[in-house]
Amino acid sequence: KPRSPDDGPVCQRPHPIPRWGHVCKPGVKPWSEYKNPRGRPKTICTAGRACPRPECNDYGNTDPTFHALVGHGVRGGIQQFQCQACGRQLSSRLGTALYRLRTPACNVAQILTAFNLGLSVAEVQVLFGHSDATLRTWLTRAGRHAEKVHQHFFRHLSLGYLQFDELYTTLRDKAHDLWVWVAFDPKPKLIPAVGLGPRTQDMAHALLHTVVTTLAPGCVPVCTSDGLNLYFYALTAHFGAW
């Protein structure tokens, strides 16, 4: 029997409220309308950045024509900003994988490139001299930031064909058995969704739910799989009509 969105546990969760972007609190005017006209004109672009203080009227607003962010000097080679509405100072690295790291960005980039090329933690430790805990922390932070970048750019995609498959893998001499769920477009080699978990119906629903959030409204691609029945219930729950 086909399923409905009510059968997917992931679909029942409320969608997160966007906290970044051109967020405007009710009754708040742009900073340019009530700031003091005297003073030095703004020379540093602050587009894409927002005040991180929830109590501030400009919290989450990344519009440079609205918020009150201005440049506030350079500290340790890193650009600093200040919100003139509340006085909060913030680093240009806020929200990135390099936030609060004292190691130069070029060194961190070389280490992450080595991981991307397939080197193990032990090999990178011998090459660059950093401790095991430090390397794993950087790798974890880079992975979480890459996931945020993926969620930001992989939206409103118009894909005509998707393949679904599961890959079985083990970690630490079969101490952990994992299934890697993959949805990909074979023509441009685009992977809009990846899942890690058991081979269950809930994981199939979660994978399809992620795919639907990346597709453009009304886009229904041709889907093929290895014949796993779990995909039928997940596909009919998200693309079916009643």
C-alpha atoms as a printed R data frame, in Angstrom:
    type eleno elety resid chain resno      x      y       z
1   ATOM     1    CA   LYS     A     1  0.000  0.000   0.000
2   ATOM     2    CA   PRO     A     2  1.304  3.493  -0.770
3   ATOM     3    CA   ARG     A     3  2.179  5.762   2.089
4   ATOM     4    CA   SER     A     4  1.413  9.386   2.931
5   ATOM     5    CA   PRO     A     5  3.561 12.113   4.514
6   ATOM     6    CA   ASP     A     6  1.908 11.282   7.840
7   ATOM     7    CA   ASP     A     7  3.825  7.980   7.850
8   ATOM     8    CA   GLY     A     8  7.250  9.651   7.813
9   ATOM     9    CA   PRO     A     9  8.646 10.603  11.232
10  ATOM    10    CA   VAL     A    10 10.949 13.199   9.670
11  ATOM    11    CA   CYS     A    11  8.049 14.930   7.922
12  ATOM    12    CA   GLN     A    12  6.288 15.442  11.257
13  ATOM    13    CA   ARG     A    13  9.054 17.606  12.640
14  ATOM    14    CA   PRO     A    14  8.463 21.367  12.411
15  ATOM    15    CA   HIS     A    15 10.639 23.176   9.915
16  ATOM    16    CA   PRO     A    16 13.268 25.359  11.572
17  ATOM    17    CA   ILE     A    17 12.599 29.077  11.584
18  ATOM    18    CA   PRO     A    18 15.188 30.930   9.473
19  ATOM    19    CA   ARG     A    19 17.413 33.024  11.714
20  ATOM    20    CA   TRP     A    20 19.753 34.424   9.103
21  ATOM    21    CA   GLY     A    21 19.041 36.399   5.965
22  ATOM    22    CA   HIS     A    22 17.003 39.568   5.515
23  ATOM    23    CA   VAL     A    23 15.304 38.980   8.865
24  ATOM    24    CA   CYS     A    24 13.400 42.032  10.070
25  ATOM    25    CA   LYS     A    25 11.755 42.284  13.482
26  ATOM    26    CA   PRO     A    26  8.358 44.044  13.519
27  ATOM    27    CA   GLY     A    27  8.591 47.785  14.065
28  ATOM    28    CA   VAL     A    28 12.363 47.994  13.522
29  ATOM    29    CA   LYS     A    29 13.600 50.637  11.082
30  ATOM    30    CA   PRO     A    30 16.797 50.406   9.047
31  ATOM    31    CA   TRP     A    31 19.848 51.709  10.873
32  ATOM    32    CA   SER     A    32 20.435 54.294   8.152
33  ATOM    33    CA   GLU     A    33 17.162 56.047   9.054
34  ATOM    34    CA   TYR     A    34 17.910 56.802  12.686
35  ATOM    35    CA   LYS     A    35 21.703 56.801  12.978
36  ATOM    36    CA   ASN     A    36 23.704 59.984  13.477
37  ATOM    37    CA   PRO     A    37 24.451 61.500  10.050
38  ATOM    38    CA   ARG     A    38 27.856 62.630  11.255
39  ATOM    39    CA   GLY     A    39 30.877 60.375  11.232
40  ATOM    40    CA   ARG     A    40 33.006 58.467   8.771
41  ATOM    41    CA   PRO     A    41 31.120 56.837   5.878
42  ATOM    42    CA   LYS     A    42 30.975 53.042   5.698
43  ATOM    43    CA   THR     A    43 33.807 51.586   3.581
44  ATOM    44    CA   ILE     A    44 33.883 47.857   4.495
45  ATOM    45    CA   CYS     A    45 31.170 45.621   3.034
46  ATOM    46    CA   THR     A    46 29.216 43.718   5.683
47  ATOM    47    CA   ALA     A    47 26.831 41.852   3.365
48  ATOM    48    CA   GLY     A    48 26.102 38.305   4.482
49  ATOM    49    CA   ARG     A    49 26.954 38.998   8.127
50  ATOM    50    CA   ALA     A    50 24.593 39.631  11.017
51  ATOM    51    CA   CYS     A    51 24.668 40.554  14.672
52  ATOM    52    CA   PRO     A    52 24.818 37.335  16.765
53  ATOM    53    CA   ARG     A    53 23.146 38.877  19.824
54  ATOM    54    CA   PRO     A    54 19.478 37.740  20.075
55  ATOM    55    CA   GLU     A    55 18.487 40.849  22.057
56  ATOM    56    CA   CYS     A    56 19.627 43.165  19.256
57  ATOM    57    CA   ASN     A    57 17.086 44.563  16.796
58  ATOM    58    CA   ASP     A    58 19.391 43.570  13.923
59  ATOM    59    CA   TYR     A    59 19.861 39.970  15.084
60  ATOM    60    CA   GLY     A    60 20.077 37.625  12.097
61  ATOM    61    CA   ASN     A    61 19.738 40.404   9.509
62  ATOM    62    CA   THR     A    62 22.403 40.110   6.799
63  ATOM    63    CA   ASP     A    63 21.181 43.052   4.692
64  ATOM    64    CA   PRO     A    64 23.974 45.693   4.638
65  ATOM    65    CA   THR     A    65 21.448 48.449   3.909
66  ATOM    66    CA   PHE     A    66 19.483 47.560   7.037
67  ATOM    67    CA   HIS     A    67 21.761 46.333   9.822
68  ATOM    68    CA   ALA     A    68 24.177 48.422  11.863
69  ATOM    69    CA   LEU     A    69 27.382 46.442  11.289
70  ATOM    70    CA   VAL     A    70 30.584 48.334  10.485
71  ATOM    71    CA   GLY     A    71 34.256 47.426  10.289
72  ATOM    72    CA   HIS     A    72 36.110 47.567  13.600
73  ATOM    73    CA   GLY     A    73 39.752 47.089  12.729
74  ATOM    74    CA   VAL     A    74 41.913 44.031  12.152
75  ATOM    75    CA   ARG     A    75 43.090 41.776  14.984
76  ATOM    76    CA   GLY     A    76 45.669 39.090  14.289
77  ATOM    77    CA   GLY     A    77 45.107 39.481  10.564
78  ATOM    78    CA   ILE     A    78 41.364 38.850  10.975
79  ATOM    79    CA   GLN     A    79 38.768 41.500  10.133
80  ATOM    80    CA   GLN     A    80 36.590 42.528  13.074
81  ATOM    81    CA   PHE     A    81 33.088 43.997  12.987
82  ATOM    82    CA   GLN     A    82 30.919 45.874  15.456
83  ATOM    83    CA   CYS     A    83 27.172 46.314  15.670
84  ATOM    84    CA   GLN     A    84 26.537 49.993  16.334
85  ATOM    85    CA   ALA     A    85 23.011 49.238  17.523
86  ATOM    86    CA   CYS     A    86 24.047 47.107  20.529
87  ATOM    87    CA   GLY     A    87 27.832 47.464  20.600
88  ATOM    88    CA   ARG     A    88 28.528 43.724  20.099
89  ATOM    89    CA   GLN     A    89 31.839 42.920  18.411
90  ATOM    90    CA   LEU     A    90 32.325 39.867  16.214
91  ATOM    91    CA   SER     A    91 34.983 38.255  14.083
92  ATOM    92    CA   SER     A    92 34.710 37.791  10.333
93  ATOM    93    CA   ARG     A    93 35.318 34.090  10.984
94  ATOM    94    CA   LEU     A    94 32.133 33.730  13.005
95  ATOM    95    CA   GLY     A    95 30.087 30.856  11.604
96  ATOM    96    CA   THR     A    96 33.039 29.261   9.784
97  ATOM    97    CA   ALA     A    97 35.265 26.289  10.546
98  ATOM    98    CA   LEU     A    98 38.132 28.677  11.396
99  ATOM    99    CA   TYR     A    99 36.327 30.504  14.206
100 ATOM   100    CA   ARG     A   100 38.541 30.945  17.302
101 ATOM   101    CA   LEU     A   101 41.469 29.066  15.770
102 ATOM   102    CA   ARG     A   102 44.912 30.552  16.301
103 ATOM   103    CA   THR     A   103 46.536 28.449  13.604
104 ATOM   104    CA   PRO     A   104 46.925 30.315  10.281
105 ATOM   105    CA   ALA     A   105 44.169 29.576   7.809
106 ATOM   106    CA   CYS     A   106 46.647 28.402   5.148
107 ATOM   107    CA   ASN     A   107 47.944 25.663   7.478
108 ATOM   108    CA   VAL     A   108 44.449 24.460   8.302
109 ATOM   109    CA   ALA     A   109 43.610 24.427   4.587
110 ATOM   110    CA   GLN     A   110 46.662 22.269   3.834
111 ATOM   111    CA   ILE     A   111 45.705 19.778   6.547
112 ATOM   112    CA   LEU     A   112 42.087 19.534   5.343
113 ATOM   113    CA   THR     A   113 43.359 19.070   1.770
114 ATOM   114    CA   ALA     A   114 45.517 16.184   2.976
115 ATOM   115    CA   PHE     A   115 42.456 14.563   4.561
116 ATOM   116    CA   ASN     A   116 40.526 15.102   1.331
117 ATOM   117    CA   LEU     A   117 43.250 13.305  -0.615
118 ATOM   118    CA   GLY     A   118 42.791 10.208   1.549
119 ATOM   119    CA   LEU     A   119 45.542 10.501   4.139
120 ATOM   120    CA   SER     A   120 44.834  9.043   7.562
121 ATOM   121    CA   VAL     A   121 44.992 10.941  10.832
122 ATOM   122    CA   ALA     A   122 48.284  9.255  11.733
123 ATOM   123    CA   GLU     A   123 49.869 10.237   8.409
124 ATOM   124    CA   VAL     A   124 48.715 13.849   8.709
125 ATOM   125    CA   GLN     A   125 50.010 13.930  12.279
126 ATOM   126    CA   VAL     A   126 53.494 12.881  11.101
127 ATOM   127    CA   LEU     A   127 53.502 15.412   8.251
128 ATOM   128    CA   PHE     A   128 52.284 18.493  10.122
129 ATOM   129    CA   GLY     A   129 53.124 17.720  13.756
130 ATOM   130    CA   HIS     A   130 49.719 18.464  15.297
131 ATOM   131    CA   SER     A   131 48.177 16.231  17.939
132 ATOM   132    CA   ASP     A   132 45.576 13.597  17.162
133 ATOM   133    CA   ALA     A   133 42.864 15.426  19.139
134 ATOM   134    CA   THR     A   134 43.529 18.703  17.320
135 ATOM   135    CA   LEU     A   135 43.327 17.107  13.878
136 ATOM   136    CA   ARG     A   136 40.090 15.295  14.687
137 ATOM   137    CA   THR     A   137 38.585 18.523  16.045
138 ATOM   138    CA   TRP     A   138 39.435 20.422  12.873
139 ATOM   139    CA   LEU     A   139 38.103 17.604  10.707
140 ATOM   140    CA   THR     A   140 34.829 17.498  12.661
141 ATOM   141    CA   ARG     A   141 34.360 21.271  12.481
142 ATOM   142    CA   ALA     A   142 35.109 21.288   8.752
143 ATOM   143    CA   GLY     A   143 32.592 18.500   8.175
144 ATOM   144    CA   ARG     A   144 29.836 20.318  10.066
145 ATOM   145    CA   HIS     A   145 30.532 23.539   8.203
146 ATOM   146    CA   ALA     A   146 30.541 21.711   4.856
147 ATOM   147    CA   GLU     A   147 27.116 20.312   5.715
148 ATOM   148    CA   LYS     A   148 25.803 23.834   6.331
149 ATOM   149    CA   VAL     A   149 27.266 25.008   3.013
150 ATOM   150    CA   HIS     A   150 25.627 22.050   1.265
151 ATOM   151    CA   GLN     A   151 22.241 22.877   2.797
152 ATOM   152    CA   HIS     A   152 22.611 26.530   1.800
153 ATOM   153    CA   PHE     A   153 23.449 26.016  -1.876
154 ATOM   154    CA   PHE     A   154 21.592 22.767  -2.659
155 ATOM   155    CA   ARG     A   155 18.134 24.265  -2.874
156 ATOM   156    CA   HIS     A   156 15.594 24.621  -5.686
157 ATOM   157    CA   LEU     A   157 17.368 22.041  -7.847
158 ATOM   158    CA   SER     A   158 15.733 20.884 -11.088
159 ATOM   159    CA   LEU     A   159 16.860 17.277 -11.473
160 ATOM   160    CA   GLY     A   160 15.395 14.971 -14.098
161 ATOM   161    CA   TYR     A   161 16.813 11.654 -12.914
162 ATOM   162    CA   LEU     A   162 17.870 10.274  -9.529
163 ATOM   163    CA   GLN     A   163 19.344  6.936  -8.512
164 ATOM   164    CA   PHE     A   164 19.078  5.529  -4.983
165 ATOM   165    CA   ASP     A   165 21.411  2.980  -3.508
166 ATOM   166    CA   GLU     A   166 22.807  1.769  -0.172
167 ATOM   167    CA   LEU     A   167 26.412  0.897   0.526
168 ATOM   168    CA   TYR     A   168 27.423 -1.424   3.341
169 ATOM   169    CA   THR     A   169 30.570 -0.572   5.268
170 ATOM   170    CA   THR     A   170 32.263 -1.430   8.541
171 ATOM   171    CA   LEU     A   171 34.396  0.604  10.912
172 ATOM   172    CA   ARG     A   172 37.114 -0.546  13.306
173 ATOM   173    CA   ASP     A   173 37.248 -4.213  12.266
174 ATOM   174    CA   LYS     A   174 33.489 -4.733  12.044
175 ATOM   175    CA   ALA     A   175 32.868 -3.154  15.437
176 ATOM   176    CA   HIS     A   176 30.366 -0.813  13.780
177 ATOM   177    CA   ASP     A   177 28.225 -1.892  10.822
178 ATOM   178    CA   LEU     A   178 26.846  1.037   8.847
179 ATOM   179    CA   TRP     A   179 24.711  1.635   5.769
180 ATOM   180    CA   VAL     A   180 25.437  4.678   3.616
181 ATOM   181    CA   TRP     A   181 22.298  5.840   1.780
182 ATOM   182    CA   VAL     A   182 23.006  7.831  -1.385
183 ATOM   183    CA   ALA     A   183 20.799  9.736  -3.816
184 ATOM   184    CA   PHE     A   184 22.637 10.992  -6.902
185 ATOM   185    CA   ASP     A   185 22.115 12.232 -10.419
186 ATOM   186    CA   PRO     A   186 24.401 10.101 -12.636
187 ATOM   187    CA   LYS     A   187 24.740 12.670 -15.426
188 ATOM   188    CA   PRO     A   188 26.321 15.652 -13.589
189 ATOM   189    CA   LYS     A   189 27.485 13.379 -10.725
190 ATOM   190    CA   LEU     A   190 25.461 15.484  -8.301
191 ATOM   191    CA   ILE     A   191 24.712 14.078  -4.839
192 ATOM   192    CA   PRO     A   192 21.853 16.042  -3.254
193 ATOM   193    CA   ALA     A   193 21.445 13.765  -0.210
194 ATOM   194    CA   VAL     A   194 23.464 11.270   1.818
195 ATOM   195    CA   GLY     A   195 22.263  9.350   4.871
196 ATOM   196    CA   LEU     A   196 24.086  7.257   7.452
197 ATOM   197    CA   GLY     A   197 22.158  4.712   9.470
198 ATOM   198    CA   PRO     A   198 20.493  1.282   9.526
199 ATOM   199    CA   ARG     A   199 18.616 -0.245   6.607
200 ATOM   200    CA   THR     A   200 15.160  0.682   7.885
201 ATOM   201    CA   GLN     A   201 12.034  2.420   6.655
202 ATOM   202    CA   ASP     A   202 12.766  5.500   8.763
203 ATOM   203    CA   MET     A   203 16.125  5.966   7.027
204 ATOM   204    CA   ALA     A   204 14.480  5.675   3.612
205 ATOM   205    CA   HIS     A   205 11.960  8.332   4.641
206 ATOM   206    CA   ALA     A   206 14.755 10.565   5.935
207 ATOM   207    CA   LEU     A   207 16.724 10.261   2.681
208 ATOM   208    CA   LEU     A   208 13.697 11.096   0.521
209 ATOM   209    CA   HIS     A   209 12.753 13.951   2.829
210 ATOM   210    CA   THR     A   210 16.215 15.466   2.340
211 ATOM   211    CA   VAL     A   211 15.898 15.043  -1.423
212 ATOM   212    CA   VAL     A   212 12.527 16.812  -1.473
213 ATOM   213    CA   THR     A   213 13.923 19.780   0.476
214 ATOM   214    CA   THR     A   214 16.623 20.262  -2.177
215 ATOM   215    CA   LEU     A   215 14.316 20.046  -5.216
216 ATOM   216    CA   ALA     A   216 12.488 22.950  -6.789
217 ATOM   217    CA   PRO     A   217  8.729 23.184  -6.140
218 ATOM   218    CA   GLY     A   218  6.865 20.856  -8.480
219 ATOM   219    CA   CYS     A   219  9.985 18.945  -9.567
220 ATOM   220    CA   VAL     A   220  9.401 15.176  -9.675
221 ATOM   221    CA   PRO     A   221 12.431 13.366 -11.122
222 ATOM   222    CA   VAL     A   222 12.517  9.864 -12.558
223 ATOM   223    CA   CYS     A   223 13.722  7.603  -9.729
224 ATOM   224    CA   THR     A   224 15.410  4.211  -9.969
225 ATOM   225    CA   SER     A   225 16.817  1.959  -7.268
226 ATOM   226    CA   ASP     A   226 18.053 -1.552  -6.628
227 ATOM   227    CA   GLY     A   227 14.502 -2.762  -5.985
228 ATOM   228    CA   LEU     A   228 14.468 -2.249  -2.233
229 ATOM   229    CA   ASN     A   229 10.830 -2.054  -1.142
230 ATOM   230    CA   LEU     A   230 11.607  0.647   1.407
231 ATOM   231    CA   TYR     A   231 12.044  3.148  -1.433
232 ATOM   232    CA   PHE     A   232  8.519  2.505  -2.712
233 ATOM   233    CA   TYR     A   233  6.946  3.574   0.560
234 ATOM   234    CA   ALA     A   234  9.254  6.590   0.884
235 ATOM   235    CA   LEU     A   235  8.630  7.703  -2.724
236 ATOM   236    CA   THR     A   236  4.866  7.393  -2.500
237 ATOM   237    CA   ALA     A   237  4.883  9.272   0.799
238 ATOM   238    CA   HIS     A   238  6.690 12.285  -0.680
239 ATOM   239    CA   PHE     A   239  5.706 12.278  -4.376
240 ATOM   240    CA   GLY     A   240  2.366 10.443  -4.344
241 ATOM   241    CA   ALA     A   241 -1.032 12.074  -4.822
242 ATOM   242    CA   TRP     A   242 -4.374 11.122  -3.299
